[in-house]
Amino acid sequence: MATPAGWNTIRVIASARAFSMFGDELAIFALLLRVKHEGGGALSIAAILAAGHLPLILLSPWTGTVADRVPVRRLAPVVNAGQAILAVLLAFNSPLFISIALISFIGTGQAFTAPAWSSTLPEIVGKDALPRAMSLMQALYALAWMAGPGIAGLMVSKLGYATPMLANAATFAALALVPMFLVLPFHPREKGPRERGDVWVGLQIVRQEPVIRALTILLFSLVVALGALNVADLFFVLDDLHASTFVYGLTGSIFAGGQLVAALVNERRKVDQARLPANIIVGSLMLGFGILLTGFAWHWSLLLFTLALAGVGGSALNAYAFALILQRAPEVSRGRVTSAVQGVLSIGQLTSLAIGGVVVSLIDPRIVILICGAACLVVLGVLSPALLSASARNQIDDIVPPRLNLDFPLEESE
């Protein structure tokens, strides 16, 4: 049962993490502008965007293990302080490869802290309140995504490239102090000596638990579609619909605005675990149809409705899918499950960058958007029956690491 103190803790965590995301938006936007100003091409831009995702993929088994064995109140301050130092170094005008390395190291910190915070939420407000808690976070994150690029552009034009990056460092420093003022769990979820192979438990649970597996595949598919939409949308709005750059910026704000409105509404709704799958399917339908209808638009004004619909659906999907994953995951392995899902979704982000960099240059962007929307609906149609039927079952028991039976060789480094 969520207590008032628990809700206050969630609000502080959500606000602090949204503030840090706002700082990330400032820094990445300024860095991309600096690289472009210095003559960097599409490959350089793609490398910067990909650098932050690689640690989430490559380190996910180990970061999840740390999240289960080290309380977030001890882990987050150290990692966030390190990220603050790296963000300060990023403000210096260094060669591109150094900037990419710094982005990767900052992403490494994110790979450790994200599953640690997420897996702690059920211990703060309880499993029943997770849908509302995730919706609250989604609302604050949407605010950060809406405000970041515009304020970053203003800061760069008035104060130069370094100021947004130093502001990002300040947000990391502030986030490092947050656990000092919160009542957080003192003890790790998993205790005792480590056993060989236990770093792969999260991946094994994602593969074996039918609801988590279906949700991960669904989220992966929609992340790829949304990433490709974000790339194709630039060319679609400016070239196919002959709109202005202001309209292009407006489309991004409309999508984020849809996310914000939906998150604020969902934060007030009480949705129990039995109803979460149906809400996830409805959100996915709205997102898929929003993308598909965007591809049919013949005037930019229609995008104000289609992208708002996609934003509403994406908000519901994110909040409810991750709430259900946290509810279904075994308690002692929750960090590893969260980290494994995070790694899979980062692969989806990189896949969407590849689609954006290659496919959009070969195929008309309208066709790319239509394919993405149709693919979302097909994947949803395939997974919905399994999700609805499997969600009625009890969650699986925790997996014993030595008995893992993977279909491909995975060896833990000594």
VOGU-3710 file (C-alpha; in Angstrom, 3 decimals, decimal comma):
1> matpagwnti> 0,000/0,000/0,000  1,453/3,364/-1,047  1,861/5,802/1,838  2,012/9,619/1,614  5,711/9,406/2,493  6,245/6,898/-0,303  4,508/9,166/-2,824  6,610/12,128/-1,700  9,723/10,029/-2,253  8,546/9,068/-5,744
11> rviasarafs> 7,852/12,716/-6,599  11,344/13,746/-5,508  12,976/10,900/-7,457  10,911/11,631/-10,570  11,642/15,367/-10,393  15,365/14,831/-9,868  15,685/12,316/-12,708  13,622/14,527/-15,039  15,900/17,441/-14,135  18,908/15,280/-15,055
21> mfgdelaifa> 17,252/14,264/-18,343  16,692/17,949/-19,058  20,417/18,462/-18,550  21,157/15,589/-20,932  18,937/17,233/-23,569  20,864/20,473/-23,172  24,255/18,790/-23,487  23,458/16,523/-26,448  21,766/19,316/-28,382  24,736/21,633/-27,831
31> lllrvkhegg> 27,245/18,907/-28,699  25,447/18,068/-31,957  25,405/21,746/-32,917  29,106/22,090/-32,107  30,047/19,035/-34,165  27,941/20,232/-37,116  29,441/23,724/-36,889  32,909/22,174/-37,033  32,050/20,302/-40,238  30,911/16,960/-38,846
41> galsiaaila> 28,623/14,955/-41,102  25,816/12,477/-40,594  28,243/9,730/-39,525  29,592/11,886/-36,700  26,080/12,733/-35,538  25,064/9,071/-35,602  28,206/8,077/-33,664  27,401/10,568/-30,898  23,796/9,369/-30,646  24,889/5,722/-30,603
51> aghlplills> 27,676/6,188/-28,047  25,312/6,590/-25,118  23,374/3,417/-25,971  26,280/0,988/-26,325  27,017/0,713/-22,558  23,342/-0,049/-21,915  23,688/-3,043/-24,238  27,179/-4,312/-23,487  27,046/-3,933/-19,699  23,420/-4,869/-19,003
61> pwtgtvadrv> 24,109/-8,253/-17,302  26,600/-6,713/-14,883  24,735/-3,463/-14,220  21,611/-5,445/-13,355  23,596/-7,617/-10,957  24,980/-4,512/-9,250  21,454/-3,068/-8,999  20,291/-6,204/-7,168  23,288/-6,333/-4,841  24,015/-2,652/-4,066
71> pvrrlapvvn> 21,266/-0,393/-2,629  20,564/2,622/-4,823  21,249/4,991/-1,906  24,910/3,839/-2,015  25,266/3,356/-5,763  23,644/6,481/-7,241  25,667/9,224/-5,456  29,013/7,745/-6,517  27,960/7,171/-10,125  26,236/10,555/-10,489
81> agqailavll> 29,274/12,377/-9,078  31,439/10,639/-11,674  28,986/11,620/-14,410  29,174/15,250/-13,256  32,957/15,247/-13,680  32,675/13,677/-17,150  30,044/16,255/-18,149  32,432/19,062/-17,186  35,148/17,508/-19,368  32,669/17,310/-22,242
91> afnsplfisi> 32,354/21,105/-22,171  35,923/21,459/-23,435  36,248/21,564/-27,219  38,000/18,205/-27,604  38,472/16,032/-30,707  35,410/14,059/-31,753  36,712/10,696/-30,539  37,219/12,095/-27,032  33,685/13,516/-26,977  32,335/10,136/-28,075
101> alisfigtgq> 34,344/8,405/-25,335  32,998/10,817/-22,713  29,433/10,245/-23,907  30,031/6,500/-23,614  31,312/6,845/-20,050  28,330/8,997/-19,089  26,107/6,343/-20,680  27,876/3,742/-18,544  26,700/5,608/-15,466  23,171/5,593/-16,838
111> aftapawsst> 23,454/1,835/-17,402  24,102/1,388/-13,666  21,685/3,911/-12,168  18,582/3,385/-14,352  17,908/-0,242/-13,300  18,870/0,576/-9,718  16,248/3,329/-9,451  13,549/1,472/-11,394  13,888/-1,771/-9,455  13,590/0,150/-6,166
121> lpeivgkdal> 10,204/1,709/-6,986  8,081/-1,295/-5,841  9,819/-1,147/-2,465  8,838/2,518/-2,077  5,166/2,572/-3,130  4,286/-1,116/-3,562  3,407/-2,982/-6,741  -0,219/-1,835/-6,939  0,774/1,836/-7,216  3,395/1,276/-9,921
131> pramslmqal> 1,178/2,292/-12,895  0,474/5,669/-11,293  4,097/6,120/-10,240  5,374/5,347/-13,746  2,792/7,745/-15,245  3,973/10,500/-12,912  7,544/9,920/-14,029  6,467/9,852/-17,671  4,818/13,277/-17,257  7,927/14,867/-15,798
141> yalawmagpg> 10,164/13,236/-18,395  7,914/14,599/-21,166  8,361/18,089/-19,725  12,137/17,649/-19,866  11,989/16,446/-23,481  9,760/19,374/-24,452  11,828/22,081/-22,782  15,333/20,770/-23,438  15,949/21,461/-27,156  14,387/24,942/-27,142
151> iaglmvsklg> 16,285/26,119/-24,060  19,486/24,503/-25,362  19,170/26,401/-28,643  18,681/29,654/-26,740  21,647/28,954/-24,456  23,929/28,121/-27,381  22,956/31,269/-29,274  23,464/33,529/-26,231  26,119/31,798/-24,129  27,999/29,388/-26,400
161> yatpmlanaa> 28,363/25,615/-26,550  29,988/25,043/-23,151  27,228/26,495/-20,967  24,583/23,795/-21,666  27,171/21,093/-20,964  28,168/22,685/-17,667  24,475/22,939/-16,806  24,239/19,181/-17,423  27,117/18,626/-15,013  25,203/20,633/-12,389
171> tfaalalvpm> 22,128/18,408/-12,817  24,259/15,292/-12,219  25,754/16,880/-9,101  22,267/17,698/-7,813  21,066/14,154/-8,551  23,991/12,763/-6,543  22,708/14,572/-3,441  19,101/13,385/-3,698  19,510/9,989/-1,902  20,833/11,821/1,173
181> flvlpfhpre> 17,391/13,360/1,748  15,214/10,316/1,014  14,161/7,226/2,941  15,391/4,432/0,671  16,004/0,698/1,211  19,230/0,034/3,124  19,663/-3,597/2,128  20,222/-5,264/-1,254  17,517/-7,483/-2,752  19,927/-10,379/-3,277
191> kgprergdvw> 22,347/-11,459/-0,601  24,860/-14,234/-0,169  27,789/-15,290/-2,321  27,593/-14,884/-6,074  27,231/-17,987/-8,180  28,558/-18,576/-11,644  26,090/-17,485/-14,295  23,838/-15,346/-12,101  24,561/-12,248/-14,208  22,480/-13,846/-16,979
201> vglqivrqep> 19,399/-14,424/-14,820  17,715/-11,245/-16,069  18,068/-12,288/-19,700  16,815/-15,769/-18,877  13,717/-14,387/-17,143  12,975/-12,121/-20,096  13,128/-15,180/-22,350  11,093/-17,495/-20,077  8,394/-15,300/-18,481  5,688/-15,029/-21,172
211> viraltillf> 4,351/-11,598/-20,239  7,773/-9,970/-19,860  8,898/-11,625/-23,113  5,850/-10,348/-25,031  6,209/-6,846/-23,577  9,922/-6,705/-24,412  9,308/-7,720/-28,031  6,465/-5,207/-28,302  8,524/-2,387/-26,796  11,492/-3,255/-29,022
221> slvvalgaln> 9,327/-3,105/-32,151  7,769/0,207/-31,218  11,124/1,739/-30,242  12,472/0,840/-33,690  9,378/2,288/-35,368  9,492/5,507/-33,350  13,218/5,965/-33,945  12,762/5,524/-37,687  9,799/7,932/-37,570  11,940/10,577/-35,861
231> vadlffvldd> 14,500/10,392/-38,677  12,005/10,116/-41,548  9,835/12,875/-40,075  12,526/15,481/-40,792  12,540/14,750/-44,519  8,802/14,063/-44,670  7,825/17,415/-43,135  10,375/19,573/-44,954  10,525/17,861/-48,368  7,250/15,983/-48,911
241> lhastfvygl> 4,891/18,388/-47,107  7,005/21,517/-47,867  6,605/22,853/-44,348  8,965/25,204/-42,505  11,579/24,329/-39,908  9,275/25,885/-37,305  6,577/23,358/-38,232  9,122/20,549/-37,948  9,990/21,684/-34,437  6,295/21,976/-33,656
251> tgsifaggql> 5,709/18,315/-34,583  8,187/17,201/-31,937  6,494/19,408/-29,346  3,086/18,005/-30,301  4,268/14,422/-29,770  5,784/15,311/-26,388  2,651/17,272/-25,506  0,524/14,195/-26,190  2,795/12,205/-23,895  2,474/14,835/-21,174
261> vaalvnerrk> -1,323/15,061/-21,280  -1,739/11,276/-21,261  0,729/10,872/-18,400  -1,082/13,467/-16,285  -4,403/11,701/-16,874  -2,983/8,217/-16,239  -1,315/9,363/-13,027  -4,803/9,863/-11,585  -6,185/6,534/-12,794  -6,036/3,427/-10,643
271> vdqarlpani> -5,291/0,456/-12,914  -4,793/-2,934/-11,258  -2,487/-5,618/-12,634  -5,321/-7,563/-14,295  -6,285/-4,543/-16,413  -2,764/-3,477/-17,368  -2,457/-5,733/-20,475  -5,650/-4,310/-22,009  -4,437/-0,754/-21,348  -1,055/-1,591/-22,887
281> ivgslmlgfg> -2,759/-2,937/-26,014  -4,923/0,183/-26,319  -1,853/2,408/-25,934  0,031/0,383/-28,550  -2,915/0,659/-30,945  -2,967/4,422/-30,541  0,770/4,636/-31,117  0,697/2,350/-34,166  -2,284/4,105/-35,750  -0,718/7,491/-34,983
291> illtgfawhw> 2,421/6,519/-36,901  0,446/4,950/-39,754  -1,869/7,954/-40,137  1,151/10,254/-40,130  2,303/8,525/-43,317  -1,075/9,253/-44,978  -1,009/12,988/-44,142  -1,189/15,288/-47,172  -0,795/18,523/-45,182  1,356/19,331/-42,182
301> slllftlala> -1,653/20,453/-40,114  -2,849/16,837/-39,978  0,351/15,904/-38,134  -0,883/17,885/-35,140  -3,532/15,203/-34,623  -1,665/12,073/-35,710  1,475/12,778/-33,682  -0,581/13,794/-30,643  -2,365/10,432/-30,922  1,004/8,667/-31,149
311> gvggsalnay> 2,279/10,586/-28,120  -0,760/9,650/-26,026  -0,366/5,989/-26,963  3,382/5,988/-26,357  2,943/7,469/-22,895  0,404/4,838/-21,847  2,507/2,047/-23,319  5,704/3,105/-21,549  4,125/3,669/-18,145  1,968/0,545/-18,063
321> afalilqrap> 4,407/-1,843/-19,765  7,246/-1,045/-17,386  4,893/-1,163/-14,411  3,776/-4,658/-15,437  7,371/-5,787/-16,011  8,314/-4,629/-12,501  5,250/-6,366/-11,056  5,977/-9,675/-12,783  9,741/-9,772/-12,205  10,943/-11,841/-9,214
331> evsrgrvtsa> 11,995/-9,509/-6,412  15,606/-10,646/-6,002  16,190/-10,425/-9,783  14,289/-7,217/-10,490  17,407/-5,180/-11,251  18,719/-7,760/-13,716  15,358/-8,022/-15,457  15,104/-4,236/-15,756  18,650/-4,027/-17,071  18,056/-6,798/-19,615
341> vqgvlsigql> 14,945/-5,049/-20,955  16,874/-1,777/-21,030  19,622/-3,447/-23,091  17,143/-4,866/-25,590  15,490/-1,466/-26,037  18,891/0,154/-26,576  19,486/-2,339/-29,383  16,185/-1,100/-30,793  17,431/2,495/-30,591  20,594/1,606/-32,506
351> tslaiggvvv> 18,552/-0,337/-35,051  16,368/2,705/-35,634  19,478/4,838/-36,191  20,652/2,352/-38,811  17,236/2,461/-40,481  17,269/6,232/-40,373  20,748/6,500/-41,792  20,374/3,935/-44,571  16,754/3,148/-45,428  15,459/6,719/-45,346
361> slidprivil> 18,139/7,722/-47,831  17,000/4,974/-50,229  13,201/4,983/-49,801  10,698/7,808/-49,775  10,205/8,888/-46,125  6,425/8,573/-46,455  6,847/4,888/-47,339  9,183/4,374/-44,377  6,597/5,886/-41,998  3,796/3,769/-43,455
371> icgaaclvvl> 5,896/0,603/-43,117  6,750/1,462/-39,498  3,116/2,071/-38,594  1,928/-1,109/-40,306  4,706/-3,132/-38,664  3,648/-1,851/-35,214  0,084/-3,017/-35,778  1,181/-6,407/-37,133  3,466/-7,052/-34,149  0,683/-5,977/-31,790
381> gvlspallsa> -1,786/-8,320/-33,512  0,633/-11,231/-33,120  1,503/-10,555/-29,481  -1,850/-9,406/-28,048  -3,421/-12,885/-27,629  -0,310/-14,239/-25,919  -0,080/-11,176/-23,681  -3,717/-11,390/-22,592  -3,636/-15,132/-21,934  -0,263/-15,187/-20,203
391> sarnqiddiv> -1,064/-12,207/-17,977  -3,663/-14,286/-16,119  -0,992/-16,687/-14,905  1,131/-16,251/-11,820  4,643/-14,905/-12,205  7,435/-17,460/-12,506  9,546/-18,438/-9,545  12,998/-16,928/-9,354  15,509/-18,721/-11,558  18,390/-20,593/-9,963
401> pprlnldfpl> 21,541/-19,358/-11,757  23,471/-22,690/-11,992  20,543/-24,293/-13,848  20,524/-21,799/-16,705  20,055/-23,423/-20,087  20,805/-20,892/-22,791  20,560/-21,632/-26,474  23,782/-19,771/-27,167  27,140/-19,808/-25,315  27,470/-17,116/-22,719
411> eese> 30,393/-17,309/-20,361  30,905/-15,044/-17,414  34,377/-13,565/-17,413  36,498/-14,702/-14,579
//
